[in-house]
Amino acid sequence: MRTLLILLCFSSVLVFAQETSKVHILTYNGVINPVATDVIHSAIQQTEEEGGECLIIELDTPGGLMKSMQEIVKDILSSPVPVVVYVAPSGSRSGSAGVFITYAAHVAAMAPGTNIGAAHPVNLQAAADTSETMMEKITNDAVAFIRSIAEKRGRNEDWAEKSVRESASIPASEALELKVIDCMVPSLDSLLSWLDGREYEVLEGKKTLKTRNAIKISIELSWRLKLLNVISDPNIAYILLLIGIYGIFFELYNPGSILPGVVGGISLILAFYALHTLPVNYAGLLLILFSIILFVAEIKIPSYGMLTVGGVVSLVLGSIMLFKDSMPFIQVSWKVILFATVITTIFFLFAIGLGIRAQRRKPVTGQEGLIGEIGEAAGDFVKGKGQVSVHGEIWEAFSQEKIKKGDPIQVVSIENLKIIIKKVT
């Protein structure tokens, strides 16, 4: 009986020890940008600190920025723990910059119904020089980079080059046949079973994975990274930029409103951060600012609509040119551009226009409201001094003209509760 209890306890300890192995899982769905760099870097650190067997990145991306991708590849190649890139679920893709990241992983896996490819660098570095020679240099650099990664991981170098030069794209089944990836599995559990017992070389040496009964630990993005990821979207950055401009202009034309200035300032700061993470074309940004100047000028200078037309054209062109990258996921949506153009035109022609006209409107109350009003002399003026009746009120008045009782007069100005008048002929 005692022997049986000892065996049971020993078995329980073995099972518990086996189940205490941990696998960290990061799900990333979106564009490869500086936020993605921070997310993956911190995920690798967390996996190492918590003693995880490996980090599995469930990836679904259309691609992104070359600089961000290079930082992620560096982190993966120098990772102290094995990094597994799993393109999943079905319907996902690893496109453009995602191809480089998938190739750099210790294990490249895909779910059925996914695809990989189209890694041609379409001005991903946002270079000012977009000539054929410059693009050829960028392409050759990208080819050399991905071939070196493929050589290190023992994957298909020729297809990697084809993906960059010809934007080749293939489904998961073909990627497995061409040795672009290591395995094709339908689920995360299947991937953990496939990984169990396999050995991979990391920064500090070789590591044998124990993942069959590993505890799955999901890595959640912090609220800060979630916020930065949202505002890094080109459409959100564009909207924040316009809201910031609206708020600042409204505060300048209505000092003391406070709320528009606060909202505008916060929006501009967030927009500037987002623009810092994106390949901004400053010509497009200047065109947007120029369009705002034209709208304001239309309010102050009658141009029979010419300045408004110029503002609309400048805003549309600036919005289209705002980001250098020609890839659709780093461009402002046409729907957003049209909506923003209409709202901006209405805002400046009506909202701010009404505010400026209200400021220019002649006062109708108080002392200032008397200027220009017509009254009559309440008595004869002596040495330029006398009394007048305006709006049924008697005022002390001064005039350099000879005025008699009953003469019609007009108020010219007011000084120290005494009005300056002139005789009306």
Secondary structure, DSSP 8 states (H G I E B T S, - for coil): -HHHHHHHHHHHHHHHHHHT-EEEEEEEES-BSHHHHHHHHHHHHHHHHTT-SEEEEEEEB--B-HHHHHHHHHHHHT-SS-EEEEE-STT-EEETHHHHHHHHSSEEEE-TT-EEE----SSTT--S--SHHHHHHHHHHHHHHHHHHHHHHT--HHHHHHHHHH--EEEHHHHHHTTSSSEE-SSHHHHHHHHTT-EEEETTEEEE---TT-EEEE----HHHHHHHHHTSHHHHHHHHHHHHHHHHHHHHSTT--HHHHHHHHHHHHHHHHHHHS-B-HHHHHHHHHHHHHHHHHHHS--TTHHHHHHHHHHHHHHHHSBS--SGGGS--HHHHHHHHHHHHHIIIIIIHHHHHHHHS---STGGGGTT-EEEESS--BTTEEEEEETTEEEEEE-SS---TT-EEEEEEEETTEEEEEE--
